[in-house]
Amino acid sequence: MRFERLAVIGVGLIGGSCALALRRAGAVARVVGIGRGRENLERALALGVVDEISQDPVAGVRDADAVLVAAPVGQFPGLFSACVPALAPGAFVTDGGSTKQDVVAAARAAFGAALPRFVPAHPIAGAETSGVQAARADLFDGRHVVLTPLPETDASCVQRARAFWEGCGARVSQMTPEGHDALFAAVSHLPHLLAYALVAMVAQRPDAAQLFGFAAGGFRDFTRIASSSPEMWRDILLANRQAVMAEIDHYQDALEGLRAMLAARDGHALETVLSEAREAREAWIRGGDQ
């Protein structure tokens, strides 16, 4: 499937990579980049990620047959309200937000009769880098994209959204918005929160300079994702706060169990937990390599 005119709202890592991937596949004729920052848009134009730019989302989406909203999810309500009246007949809209129930609620409030043309999506292909300079054509190759269509979503729009993300190189699956948010609270949102929390804890200590000076690979690996966009993760965590708070409770229970083992000097129980965790991770890694 080929898209004649793609409007990308938010030309950063996700939006820019989509444009590059679809160009690589010959699946898009022209791309317009839409965003708040002129400098980032000019950079996207200079890098050949987009063909034209606009700081006006209304003008930018006009005449597009495909629209990707890849801005921070906190901006979605305003963007949806502005853009929906300007959508071309037959255009479909998808997004790259990491939460889905809040995005669906914003779409229900803004889309009106156009709601069947919205196909919520979450590309599982982020990185700790941001901005259009981080975009690359192979970002989605072999990676998962989850669609969470609504009961009202038009089947042909779901098919076009699937073709859109598959054209980027992704493997596409579907689930409900509620199931999506519960799942990713555990395996994505909580890990990011923990990484930020650990770095913040160390940074606030009086001996922070010494601690950072001796921190090595383990600390670097664990905290890599704390280099992600604070604005984006603020919006994600607030949007999915109930599910994230439930996962924090689960994690605190696990930590309390480990603390009790340490207090009791129960090496056998501690090693059992560590061994089971190691085996579970290695099984997951082996499965991902297949």
FENHU-V211918 format. One line per field, one symbol per residue. ss: DSSP state (2 for helix, 1 for strand, 0 for the rest). burial: + if it has 16 or more other ideal C-beta (glycine too) atoms within 10 Angstrom, else -. A space follows every 50 residues. Layout:
ss->???
burial->???
//
This chain:
ss->00111111100022222222222200011111110002222222220000 01110022222000011110002222222222220000000111100000 22222222222222222110111000000002220000000001111000 00002222222222222000111100222222222222222222222222 22200002222222002222222222200222222222202222222222 2222222222222000222222222222222222222220
burial->--+-++++++++++++++++++++--++--+++++----++-+++---++ +-++--+--+++-++++++++++++++-++-+++-++---++++++++++ ++++-++--++--+++++++++++++---+++--+++-++--+-++++++ --++--++-+++++++++++-+--+-+--+++-++--+++-+++++--+- ----------------------+-++-++--++-+++-++--++--++-- ----------+--------+--------------------
//
